[in-house]
Amino acid sequence: MTDRVASGADRTAGFLAVDSGGSGLRVVVGVPGRGPLAQRASKEPVRTGARGIDPEHLMRQLVPMVESLAAETGVARPVTAAVGAAGLATLGDALRAELPGLLARELGVRRVALAADAVTAYVGALGPRPGAVLAAGTGLIALGTDLTRWRRADGWGHLLGDCGSGAWIGRAGLEAALRAHDGRAGGSAALLARAEEMFGPMPELPGKLYPRSDRAAVLASFAPQVAACACDDPVAAGVLRAAARHMAESAAAVCPPTGEPLIALTGGLFKMGDPLLAPLNDELAARLPRARQVAAEGDPLHGSVRIATDLARGALALPADATMLYLPPPYGS
């Protein structure tokens, strides 16, 4: 790919946008002013190890995808790149140290932005505007900015936080099912029936769940069952009200304290619809009466594209940060 870039001066210079998450890798190439031209995806997540996110494994997936996109679109020189990566804030030391150089050597990239997935979710949802974004799926994180610095709340994983997330809702629903199985107060017969349908006899559940490395996803798989029961079951409805309260607390913790900030929701958890959104809207209105809720404009890949195009135009208006949005010095001229 390096040779093709070096000999491709007559072809269009463009941008590269990457979204690296728990479900795999999504890649877009495009041209500033013309937008995205083509996209590729891989279902293999980038590995993490003792050094955190593995930059070489990312590049082994990325280079063939960019080569294919270059052949399809004629964008042979992605001069600017924005890489959004899940775990960058806490597992990104090797990525920050090595990826800019690898992108320069292998793809000819000269300007790079490395962003936490919460930042790309924010930019995809709101763009470069003050406000707060709740990103909720299996996990949950709230991110806010007044365009001078980033503020983060939660996103600490299913064992220590992610309060209100899919994993949190699923765990609370299964706890209510186990309470019903035991005959303890606070149980739900409706959730017990759905849990046994999904997982089998309740006494076997701990042995099936605890050894799994993907237990957060397994817990989150039960969250839709909680939402399905919420209309008729007060225990399930109470779980979703508690989740909404946790979400609103996180949003309030990161929302800019002045002006009329925007709030957006992004992530698959909100596909639950009214059983979750109705109590959440009530909680947000009570805690953040001056904020205005708006629909998310796009997803984290959309955010990576926005960061890449703004960086290419010299118009990036977001606060740089050593962990959340890292902007290394440009490579080459």
C-alpha positions in Angstrom: 0.0 0.0 0.0 2.9 2.4 0.7 4.2 2.0 -2.9 0.8 2.7 -4.3 0.4 5.8 -2.2 3.8 7.1 -3.2 3.1 6.6 -6.9 -0.5 7.8 -6.8 0.0 11.6 -6.8 -2.4 11.9 -9.7 -5.2 10.3 -7.7 -7.5 11.9 -5.2 -6.3 12.6 -1.7 -8.9 11.9 0.9 -9.7 11.0 4.5 -10.0 7.7 6.4 -12.5 7.2 9.2 -12.5 4.2 11.5 -14.9 2.9 14.2 -13.3 0.1 16.2 -15.6 -1.4 18.8 -16.6 -4.6 20.5 -18.4 -5.9 17.5 -15.7 -5.3 15.0 -14.2 -2.7 12.7 -15.9 -0.3 10.3 -13.9 1.8 7.8 -14.9 4.7 5.5 -12.9 6.5 2.9 -14.0 9.8 1.4 -12.9 13.2 0.1 -13.4 16.5 2.1 -16.3 18.4 0.5 -17.6 15.2 -1.1 -18.1 13.2 2.1 -17.9 9.4 2.5 -17.5 7.4 -0.8 -17.4 3.8 0.4 -17.4 1.6 3.5 -16.0 -1.8 4.6 -16.6 -3.7 7.8 -15.0 -6.6 9.7 -16.7 -8.6 12.5 -13.4 -9.3 14.2 -12.8 -6.9 17.2 -9.3 -5.5 17.5 -7.5 -7.5 20.2 -6.4 -6.2 23.6 -3.6 -7.6 25.6 -1.0 -6.7 28.2 -0.2 -3.5 26.3 -3.9 -2.6 25.8 -5.4 -2.2 22.4 -3.1 -3.9 19.8 -2.1 -1.4 17.1 -0.5 -4.1 14.9 -3.7 -6.2 14.9 -5.7 -3.1 14.0 -3.4 -2.4 11.1 -3.5 -6.0 9.8 -7.2 -5.6 9.4 -7.2 -2.0 8.3 -4.6 -2.1 5.4 -6.4 -4.6 3.2 -9.7 -2.8 3.8 -8.2 0.5 2.7 -6.6 -1.1 -0.3 -9.9 -2.5 -1.4 -11.6 0.9 -0.8 -8.9 2.7 -2.7 -9.4 0.4 -5.7 -13.1 1.0 -5.6 -13.1 4.8 -5.1 -9.8 6.1 -6.5 -9.0 7.6 -3.1 -5.5 6.3 -2.9 -4.1 8.8 -0.4 -6.0 9.1 2.9 -3.9 12.0 4.0 -6.1 12.5 7.1 -7.4 9.8 9.5 -9.7 9.7 12.5 -9.8 6.5 14.5 -12.4 6.0 17.1 -11.6 3.1 19.4 -13.5 1.5 22.3 -11.3 1.5 25.4 -8.9 4.2 24.2 -9.1 6.2 27.4 -7.9 3.3 29.6 -6.3 0.8 27.2 -4.9 3.1 24.5 -1.2 3.8 25.5 0.2 1.5 22.7 -2.3 2.8 20.2 -1.4 6.4 20.9 2.4 5.6 20.8 2.4 3.5 17.7 -0.6 3.9 15.5 0.2 7.4 14.0 3.6 6.1 12.8 2.0 2.9 11.4 -0.6 4.8 9.5 2.0 7.1 8.1 4.3 4.3 7.0 1.7 1.9 5.6 -1.0 4.3 4.3 0.7 7.7 3.8 -1.5 9.3 6.5 0.0 12.6 7.7 -2.7 14.0 10.1 -4.3 11.7 12.7 -7.0 12.0 15.5 -7.4 9.2 17.9 -10.7 9.4 19.7 -12.4 7.4 22.5 -15.6 5.8 21.2 -17.5 8.0 23.6 -16.1 11.0 21.7 -17.1 9.6 18.3 -20.5 8.8 19.7 -20.7 12.4 21.0 -19.6 14.0 17.7 -21.9 11.6 15.7 -24.8 12.6 17.8 -24.3 16.4 18.3 -21.3 17.5 16.3 -19.1 20.2 17.7 -21.8 21.7 19.9 -21.9 22.1 23.7 -24.0 19.5 25.5 -24.1 15.9 26.7 -24.6 12.5 25.1 -25.7 9.3 26.7 -24.3 6.3 24.9 -26.1 3.2 26.0 -25.9 -0.4 24.8 -24.4 -3.3 26.7 -22.5 -0.7 28.7 -23.2 3.0 29.4 -21.2 6.2 29.4 -22.1 9.9 29.5 -19.9 12.5 27.9 -20.2 16.2 27.9 -18.3 19.2 26.8 -18.5 23.0 26.8 -15.9 22.9 23.9 -13.1 23.7 26.3 -12.8 20.3 28.0 -14.4 16.9 28.1 -16.4 15.6 31.1 -17.1 11.9 31.5 -19.4 9.9 33.8 -19.5 6.1 34.3 -18.4 3.8 31.6 -16.6 1.7 34.2 -17.8 -1.7 33.1 -20.5 -4.0 34.3 -18.7 -5.0 37.5 -18.1 -1.4 38.8 -20.6 0.7 37.0 -22.4 1.1 33.6 -25.4 1.9 35.7 -28.6 1.9 33.7 -27.0 0.0 30.8 -28.2 -3.1 29.1 -26.1 -5.3 31.3 -27.3 -3.4 34.4 -30.9 -3.8 33.4 -30.5 -7.5 32.5 -28.7 -8.2 35.8 -31.5 -6.4 37.8 -34.1 -8.4 35.9 -32.4 -11.7 36.6 -32.0 -10.8 40.2 -35.8 -10.2 40.4 -36.3 -13.6 38.7 -34.1 -15.3 41.3 -36.0 -13.6 44.1 -39.2 -15.0 42.7 -37.6 -18.4 42.4 -36.5 -18.3 46.1 -39.8 -16.8 47.3 -38.1 -13.6 48.5 -39.7 -10.2 48.5 -39.2 -8.1 45.3 -39.4 -11.0 43.0 -41.2 -11.1 39.6 -43.0 -14.2 38.4 -43.1 -12.8 34.9 -39.3 -12.3 34.8 -38.8 -15.7 36.3 -40.8 -17.3 33.5 -38.8 -15.4 30.8 -35.5 -16.1 32.4 -36.2 -19.9 32.6 -37.3 -19.8 28.9 -33.9 -18.1 28.0 -31.5 -19.8 30.3 -33.1 -22.9 31.7 -33.6 -23.8 35.4 -32.5 -20.9 37.7 -30.2 -23.0 40.0 -28.0 -23.6 36.9 -27.8 -19.9 35.9 -24.7 -19.0 38.0 -22.7 -21.9 36.6 -23.6 -20.8 33.1 -22.9 -17.1 33.6 -20.0 -16.6 35.9 -17.3 -18.4 33.9 -18.1 -16.6 30.7 -15.8 -13.8 29.4 -18.8 -12.3 27.6 -21.1 -12.2 30.7 -21.8 -8.5 30.2 -23.4 -9.3 26.8 -25.2 -12.3 28.3 -26.7 -10.1 31.0 -27.6 -7.4 28.4 -29.4 -10.1 26.3 -32.1 -10.2 29.1 -32.7 -6.5 29.1 -35.3 -6.7 26.2 -37.3 -9.2 28.3 -37.4 -6.7 31.2 -38.8 -4.1 28.8 -41.3 -6.5 27.4 -42.7 -7.2 30.9 -42.7 -3.5 32.1 -46.2 -2.6 30.9 -47.8 -5.3 33.1 -45.2 -6.1 35.8 -44.4 -3.4 38.4 -41.0 -5.0 39.3 -39.8 -4.8 35.7 -41.2 -1.2 35.4 -39.3 -0.4 38.6 -36.0 -1.7 37.1 -36.4 0.6 34.1 -37.3 3.6 36.3 -34.1 3.0 38.3 -32.1 2.6 35.0 -33.5 6.0 33.8 -32.6 7.6 37.1 -29.0 6.4 36.8 -28.8 7.6 33.2 -30.1 11.0 34.1 -27.6 11.3 37.0 -24.7 10.6 34.6 -26.0 13.1 32.1 -26.4 15.8 34.8 -22.8 15.1 35.9 -21.3 15.9 32.5 -23.7 18.5 31.1 -22.2 22.0 30.8 -23.4 24.1 33.8 -24.2 27.2 31.8 -26.1 28.2 28.7 -28.7 26.0 27.0 -26.9 22.7 26.2 -28.2 20.0 24.0 -28.7 16.4 25.1 -28.8 13.4 22.7 -29.2 9.7 23.2 -27.3 7.1 21.2 -26.9 3.4 21.2 -28.9 0.3 20.8 -30.5 0.3 24.3 -32.8 3.1 23.4 -34.5 0.8 20.8 -36.5 -0.4 23.8 -38.7 2.5 23.2 -41.3 4.0 25.6 -40.8 1.6 28.6 -37.3 3.1 29.0 -37.6 6.4 27.2 -40.7 7.7 29.1 -39.1 7.5 32.5 -35.8 8.7 31.1 -37.4 11.8 29.6 -39.1 12.6 32.9 -35.8 12.2 34.8 -33.9 14.4 32.3 -36.5 17.1 32.5 -36.4 17.1 36.3 -32.5 17.2 36.5 -31.7 19.3 33.5 -34.6 21.7 32.9 -32.6 24.2 30.8 -31.2 21.6 28.5 -32.9 20.7 25.2 -33.1 17.1 24.0 -32.5 16.5 20.3 -32.3 13.5 18.1 -28.9 12.1 17.5 -27.6 13.0 14.0 -25.6 9.8 13.5 -23.6 7.0 15.1 -20.0 6.7 16.2 -18.8 6.1 12.6 -20.6 9.3 11.5 -18.6 10.9 14.3 -15.3 9.6 13.0 -16.1 10.9 9.6 -17.0 14.3 11.0 -13.7 14.5 13.0 -11.7 13.4 9.9 -13.2 15.9 7.6 -12.9 18.8 10.1 -9.3 17.8 10.7 -8.6 17.8 7.0 -10.1 21.3 6.6 -8.3 22.6 9.7 -11.6 23.3 11.3 -11.7 20.8 14.2 -13.4 22.7 17.1 -13.3 20.0 19.8 -11.0 20.1 22.8 -7.9 17.9 22.5 -7.2 15.6 25.4 -4.5 13.1 26.2 -6.9 10.2 26.6 -10.2 11.2 25.0 -9.1 13.0 21.8 -5.4 12.7 21.0 -4.0 14.8 18.2 -0.3 13.8 17.6 1.9 16.1 15.5 1.5 15.8 11.7 3.8 13.4 9.8 5.6 14.6 6.7 4.6 17.8 5.0 
